Amino acid sequence: MLNRFLLKAIWVANVCLMPIIAIAQSDYVFPDLGMENQVRIYNRTCHLQVHKWLKQSHFKDSVTVKEMKEAFYQNYKYATSNNPYAGFDSLTAPFIGGNNYPAVIITEVMKSCPEKRLRPFRGIWRNTNLLLQSLTDTKGQECPKHIAQIAKRWQHLSDWYHGDVVWLFSPKNYMGFIVSGHPAVSSFYDGTQVAYNYYSGPTNFFQCFNQRVLDGDWHATSDISTFALSNFLNLAVDIRNIECQFSVLLHEKARGEYTLELLLPEEPDQNVRIAFSEMRFEIEHLPTDFFLPYYTADFRTMMGRYYLVTVNNNGWIIKDYMDIPKQEVAKR
Protein backbone atom coordinates (compact mmCIF):
# COMPACT_ATOMS: atom_id res chain seq x y z
CA MET A 1 0.00 0.00 0.00
CA LEU A 2 2.79 2.45 0.94
CA ASN A 3 4.71 1.76 -2.26
CA ARG A 4 1.61 2.34 -4.36
CA PHE A 5 1.00 5.74 -2.77
CA LEU A 6 4.61 6.87 -3.07
CA LEU A 7 4.95 5.68 -6.65
CA LYS A 8 1.87 7.69 -7.55
CA ALA A 9 3.31 10.81 -5.94
CA ILE A 10 6.68 10.33 -7.66
CA TRP A 11 5.00 9.88 -11.03
CA VAL A 12 2.94 13.03 -10.53
CA ALA A 13 5.98 15.05 -9.52
CA ASN A 14 7.98 14.02 -12.57
CA VAL A 15 5.15 14.33 -15.11
CA CYS A 16 3.09 17.21 -13.75
CA LEU A 17 5.50 19.49 -11.93
CA MET A 18 8.15 19.63 -14.66
CA PRO A 19 6.18 21.77 -17.15
CA ILE A 20 5.28 24.36 -14.49
CA ILE A 21 8.83 24.65 -13.19
CA ALA A 22 10.17 24.78 -16.76
CA ILE A 23 7.95 27.79 -17.42
CA ALA A 24 9.30 29.56 -14.33
CA GLN A 25 12.91 28.74 -15.16
CA SER A 26 13.68 27.49 -18.64
CA ASP A 27 16.94 25.74 -17.78
CA TYR A 28 15.42 23.84 -14.87
CA VAL A 29 15.45 20.04 -15.24
CA PHE A 30 13.37 18.07 -12.77
CA PRO A 31 15.52 15.32 -11.21
CA ASP A 32 14.78 11.80 -12.38
CA LEU A 33 14.41 10.13 -8.97
CA GLY A 34 13.08 6.72 -8.09
CA MET A 35 10.99 6.09 -5.02
CA GLU A 36 13.81 4.82 -2.81
CA ASN A 37 16.03 7.77 -3.63
CA GLN A 38 13.20 10.25 -3.03
CA VAL A 39 12.51 8.83 0.43
CA ARG A 40 16.23 8.79 1.18
CA ILE A 41 16.50 12.49 0.34
CA TYR A 42 13.68 13.33 2.73
CA ASN A 43 15.06 11.18 5.53
CA ARG A 44 18.49 12.72 5.09
CA THR A 45 17.27 16.31 5.08
CA CYS A 46 14.49 16.33 7.68
CA HIS A 47 16.83 15.73 10.68
CA LEU A 48 14.27 14.32 13.10
CA GLN A 49 16.82 14.34 15.91
CA VAL A 50 16.96 18.15 15.72
CA HIS A 51 13.19 18.37 16.14
CA LYS A 52 13.30 15.96 19.06
CA TRP A 53 15.94 18.06 20.80
CA LEU A 54 14.03 21.29 20.17
CA LYS A 55 10.87 19.82 21.67
CA GLN A 56 12.69 18.56 24.72
CA SER A 57 14.70 21.72 25.39
CA HIS A 58 12.62 24.72 24.30
CA PHE A 59 9.29 23.89 22.65
CA LYS A 60 7.91 21.59 25.33
CA ASP A 61 4.23 22.34 24.74
CA SER A 62 2.15 22.07 21.59
CA VAL A 63 -0.86 23.86 20.15
CA THR A 64 -3.92 21.67 20.73
CA VAL A 65 -6.37 20.63 18.05
CA LYS A 66 -9.07 22.57 19.88
CA GLU A 67 -6.95 25.73 19.77
CA MET A 68 -6.21 25.28 16.07
CA LYS A 69 -9.90 24.86 15.25
CA GLU A 70 -10.89 27.89 17.31
CA ALA A 71 -8.15 29.94 15.64
CA PHE A 72 -9.50 29.01 12.22
CA TYR A 73 -13.02 30.19 12.90
CA GLN A 74 -11.70 33.44 14.36
CA ASN A 75 -9.24 34.20 11.56
CA TYR A 76 -9.99 32.40 8.28
CA LYS A 77 -11.96 35.31 6.79
CA TYR A 78 -9.17 37.75 7.49
CA ALA A 79 -5.67 37.29 6.13
CA THR A 80 -3.67 39.08 8.79
CA SER A 81 -1.27 41.80 7.73
CA ASN A 82 0.23 42.23 11.19
CA ASN A 83 4.01 42.42 11.28
CA PRO A 84 5.23 39.12 12.82
CA TYR A 85 8.33 40.92 14.12
CA ALA A 86 6.36 43.51 16.13
CA GLY A 87 7.10 43.42 19.85
CA PHE A 88 10.06 41.03 19.52
CA ASP A 89 13.81 41.29 19.14
CA SER A 90 14.86 40.56 15.57
CA LEU A 91 17.86 39.33 13.63
CA THR A 92 18.85 40.93 10.34
CA ALA A 93 20.14 38.97 7.37
CA PRO A 94 21.92 36.03 9.00
CA PHE A 95 23.63 33.75 6.48
CA ILE A 96 22.78 30.28 7.80
CA GLY A 97 22.94 26.99 5.95
CA GLY A 98 23.13 28.80 2.64
CA ASN A 99 20.11 30.98 3.51
CA ASN A 100 20.08 34.71 4.04
CA TYR A 101 16.80 35.60 5.75
CA PRO A 102 15.81 37.73 8.75
CA ALA A 103 14.46 36.17 11.93
CA VAL A 104 12.34 37.01 14.92
CA ILE A 105 14.03 36.36 18.27
CA ILE A 106 11.42 34.93 20.63
CA THR A 107 13.69 34.90 23.69
CA GLU A 108 13.30 38.14 25.68
CA VAL A 109 16.97 38.97 25.40
CA MET A 110 16.98 42.57 26.60
CA LYS A 111 15.20 41.71 29.85
CA SER A 112 18.45 40.06 30.95
CA CYS A 113 20.55 43.13 30.26
CA PRO A 114 22.52 44.31 33.34
CA GLU A 115 21.59 47.89 32.40
CA LYS A 116 18.03 48.28 33.70
CA ARG A 117 17.28 51.27 31.45
CA LEU A 118 17.60 49.04 28.37
CA ARG A 119 15.32 46.25 29.54
CA PRO A 120 12.02 47.70 28.24
CA PHE A 121 13.39 47.88 24.69
CA ARG A 122 13.72 45.40 21.84
CA GLY A 123 17.03 44.73 20.13
CA ILE A 124 17.76 44.54 16.42
CA TRP A 125 20.74 42.22 16.13
CA ARG A 126 23.13 41.37 13.32
CA ASN A 127 24.25 37.88 12.29
CA THR A 128 24.43 34.80 14.50
CA ASN A 129 27.01 36.34 16.84
CA LEU A 130 24.19 38.72 17.85
CA LEU A 131 25.83 42.10 17.64
CA LEU A 132 23.38 44.83 18.68
CA GLN A 133 22.65 47.29 15.86
CA SER A 134 19.84 49.36 17.35
CA LEU A 135 16.95 49.40 19.81
CA THR A 136 13.23 50.03 19.37
CA ASP A 137 10.31 50.23 21.76
CA THR A 138 7.64 47.51 21.83
CA LYS A 139 5.77 49.29 19.00
CA GLY A 140 8.82 49.30 16.75
CA GLN A 141 9.56 53.00 17.16
CA GLU A 142 13.15 54.21 17.39
CA CYS A 143 14.40 54.55 20.95
CA PRO A 144 15.51 57.93 22.39
CA LYS A 145 19.04 59.06 21.54
CA HIS A 146 20.31 58.84 25.10
CA ILE A 147 19.14 55.19 25.26
CA ALA A 148 20.94 54.47 21.99
CA GLN A 149 24.14 55.90 23.44
CA ILE A 150 23.85 53.70 26.53
CA ALA A 151 23.21 50.64 24.33
CA LYS A 152 26.59 51.02 22.62
CA ARG A 153 28.23 49.79 25.81
CA TRP A 154 26.23 46.56 25.64
CA GLN A 155 26.36 45.77 21.92
CA HIS A 156 28.23 42.45 22.27
CA LEU A 157 25.66 39.99 23.61
CA SER A 158 28.31 37.44 24.56
CA ASP A 159 29.76 39.96 27.06
CA TRP A 160 26.74 39.81 29.32
CA TYR A 161 24.23 37.14 28.25
CA HIS A 162 24.20 33.60 29.63
CA GLY A 163 21.91 30.90 28.27
CA ASP A 164 20.06 30.13 25.05
CA VAL A 165 18.66 32.53 22.48
CA VAL A 166 15.89 31.07 20.29
CA TRP A 167 14.78 32.54 16.98
CA LEU A 168 12.52 31.70 14.04
CA PHE A 169 13.61 32.35 10.47
CA SER A 170 11.18 34.24 8.20
CA PRO A 171 8.15 34.06 10.52
CA LYS A 172 4.64 33.98 9.02
CA ASN A 173 1.21 34.80 10.38
CA TYR A 174 -0.93 31.66 10.28
CA MET A 175 -4.48 31.87 11.64
CA GLY A 176 -3.31 34.15 14.43
CA PHE A 177 -0.16 32.17 15.23
CA ILE A 178 3.35 33.40 14.42
CA VAL A 179 5.07 30.36 12.97
CA SER A 180 8.21 29.21 11.20
CA GLY A 181 9.42 25.90 9.87
CA HIS A 182 13.05 26.86 10.53
CA PRO A 183 14.02 27.49 14.19
CA ALA A 184 17.50 28.13 15.57
CA VAL A 185 19.18 28.23 18.99
CA SER A 186 22.42 29.93 20.05
CA SER A 187 23.98 29.19 23.45
CA PHE A 188 26.14 31.66 25.36
CA TYR A 189 28.23 30.91 28.41
CA ASP A 190 30.88 32.89 30.26
CA GLY A 191 31.43 35.45 27.49
CA THR A 192 31.47 32.94 24.62
CA GLN A 193 29.01 31.55 22.11
CA VAL A 194 29.43 27.85 22.84
CA ALA A 195 26.80 26.21 20.61
CA TYR A 196 24.55 26.83 17.65
CA ASN A 197 21.79 24.54 16.35
CA TYR A 198 19.30 25.16 13.57
CA TYR A 199 16.96 23.38 11.17
CA SER A 200 16.82 24.36 7.50
CA GLY A 201 15.27 21.33 5.79
CA PRO A 202 11.83 20.61 4.31
CA THR A 203 8.67 21.02 6.38
CA ASN A 204 6.94 18.07 4.70
CA PHE A 205 7.71 15.22 2.33
CA PHE A 206 6.04 16.82 -0.69
CA GLN A 207 8.50 19.72 -0.63
CA CYS A 208 11.19 17.26 -1.69
CA PHE A 209 9.73 17.11 -5.19
CA ASN A 210 11.42 20.42 -5.93
CA GLN A 211 15.07 19.62 -5.32
CA ARG A 212 16.56 22.55 -7.21
CA VAL A 213 16.45 25.64 -5.01
CA LEU A 214 15.08 28.48 -7.11
CA ASP A 215 14.85 31.10 -4.37
CA GLY A 216 12.96 31.84 -1.19
CA ASP A 217 12.68 30.97 2.48
CA TRP A 218 11.28 27.87 4.23
CA HIS A 219 7.82 28.64 2.88
CA ALA A 220 8.87 29.28 -0.73
CA THR A 221 8.03 25.79 -1.99
CA SER A 222 4.70 25.56 -0.19
CA ASP A 223 2.75 25.87 -3.46
CA ILE A 224 4.83 23.05 -4.96
CA SER A 225 4.00 20.98 -1.90
CA THR A 226 0.23 21.47 -2.16
CA PHE A 227 0.38 20.97 -5.93
CA ALA A 228 2.07 17.60 -5.42
CA LEU A 229 -0.41 16.69 -2.70
CA SER A 230 -3.30 17.61 -5.01
CA ASN A 231 -2.03 15.39 -7.78
CA PHE A 232 -1.25 12.62 -5.33
CA LEU A 233 -4.95 12.63 -4.47
CA ASN A 234 -5.90 12.84 -8.14
CA LEU A 235 -4.24 9.50 -8.74
CA ALA A 236 -5.11 7.89 -5.42
CA VAL A 237 -8.82 8.83 -5.42
CA ASP A 238 -11.10 8.62 -8.45
CA ILE A 239 -14.08 10.87 -7.69
CA ARG A 240 -16.49 11.37 -10.58
CA ASN A 241 -19.38 13.84 -10.95
CA ILE A 242 -18.65 15.55 -7.64
CA GLU A 243 -18.18 19.28 -7.24
CA CYS A 244 -17.62 20.80 -3.83
CA GLN A 245 -15.36 22.97 -1.72
CA PHE A 246 -14.46 22.55 1.92
CA SER A 247 -11.84 23.51 4.50
CA VAL A 248 -9.87 21.04 6.59
CA LEU A 249 -7.32 20.95 9.36
CA LEU A 250 -4.60 18.35 8.83
CA HIS A 251 -3.04 17.49 12.18
CA GLU A 252 -1.17 14.81 14.06
CA LYS A 253 -3.42 12.18 15.61
CA ALA A 254 -0.62 10.00 17.03
CA ARG A 255 3.16 10.12 16.97
CA GLY A 256 4.01 10.87 13.36
CA GLU A 257 0.55 9.89 12.03
CA TYR A 258 -2.07 12.28 10.66
CA THR A 259 -5.77 12.80 10.20
CA LEU A 260 -8.21 15.49 9.03
CA GLU A 261 -10.86 17.59 10.75
CA LEU A 262 -13.62 19.11 8.63
CA LEU A 263 -13.84 22.84 9.42
CA LEU A 264 -16.22 24.15 6.77
CA PRO A 265 -18.98 23.84 5.78
CA GLU A 266 -20.44 23.28 9.21
CA GLU A 267 -23.37 21.42 7.63
CA PRO A 268 -21.74 19.42 4.79
CA ASP A 269 -23.79 17.99 1.95
CA GLN A 270 -23.31 14.51 0.54
CA ASN A 271 -20.62 15.56 -1.94
CA VAL A 272 -18.53 17.15 0.80
CA ARG A 273 -18.95 14.14 3.06
CA ILE A 274 -17.81 11.76 0.31
CA ALA A 275 -14.81 13.85 -0.76
CA PHE A 276 -13.74 14.55 2.82
CA SER A 277 -13.97 10.88 3.76
CA GLU A 278 -11.83 9.86 0.79
CA MET A 279 -9.20 12.50 1.52
CA ARG A 280 -9.05 11.61 5.20
CA PHE A 281 -8.51 7.94 4.31
CA GLU A 282 -5.50 8.81 2.14
CA ILE A 283 -4.01 11.17 4.72
CA GLU A 284 -4.38 8.62 7.49
CA HIS A 285 -2.47 6.06 5.40
CA LEU A 286 0.53 8.26 4.71
CA PRO A 287 3.81 7.09 6.25
CA THR A 288 4.86 8.61 9.55
CA ASP A 289 6.67 11.95 9.78
CA PHE A 290 5.47 13.19 6.40
CA PHE A 291 4.73 16.56 8.01
CA LEU A 292 7.12 18.24 10.43
CA PRO A 293 6.14 20.80 13.05
CA TYR A 294 5.91 24.53 12.76
CA TYR A 295 7.38 26.44 15.70
CA THR A 296 5.40 29.27 17.28
CA ALA A 297 6.51 32.52 18.85
CA ASP A 298 5.14 31.38 22.22
CA PHE A 299 7.52 28.40 22.36
CA ARG A 300 5.15 25.69 21.17
CA THR A 301 5.06 23.29 18.26
CA MET A 302 2.14 23.32 15.85
CA MET A 303 1.40 20.09 14.01
CA GLY A 304 -1.37 21.48 11.83
CA ARG A 305 -2.04 22.70 8.28
CA TYR A 306 -5.12 24.59 7.13
CA TYR A 307 -6.19 23.60 3.62
CA LEU A 308 -8.90 24.84 1.28
CA VAL A 309 -9.94 21.87 -0.86
CA THR A 310 -11.78 22.13 -4.18
CA VAL A 311 -13.09 19.11 -6.07
CA ASN A 312 -14.46 19.50 -9.61
CA ASN A 313 -14.00 18.20 -13.16
CA ASN A 314 -10.32 19.17 -12.94
CA GLY A 315 -9.83 16.89 -9.95
CA TRP A 316 -8.44 17.83 -6.55
CA ILE A 317 -7.11 21.35 -6.02
CA ILE A 318 -5.58 22.07 -2.60
CA LYS A 319 -4.44 25.44 -1.31
CA ASP A 320 -2.82 26.23 2.00
CA TYR A 321 -4.54 29.14 3.72
CA MET A 322 -1.10 30.62 4.28
CA ASP A 323 -0.82 31.04 0.51
CA ILE A 324 -4.25 32.44 -0.25
CA PRO A 325 -4.03 36.20 -1.02
CA LYS A 326 -5.63 38.55 1.46
CA GLN A 327 -8.23 39.85 -0.98
CA GLU A 328 -9.23 36.31 -1.96
CA VAL A 329 -9.68 35.28 1.68
CA ALA A 330 -11.84 38.33 2.34
CA LYS A 331 -14.31 37.23 -0.36
CA ARG A 332 -14.92 33.85 1.23
PyMOL commands that set and color helices and strands:
alter all, ss='L'
color gray80, all
select helices_A, chain A and resi 2-24+35-46+48-57+65-75+109-112+116-118+145-154+157-159+205-209+222-236+270-284+326-331
alter helices_A, ss='H'
color red, helices_A
select strands_A, chain A and resi 61-62+89-92+95-96+99-100+103-105+122-126+131-136+163-169+172-174+177-180+183-189+192-198+244-254+257-264+294-296+300-302+304-312+315-320
alter strands_A, ss='S'
color yellow, strands_A
deselect
rebuild
show_as cartoon
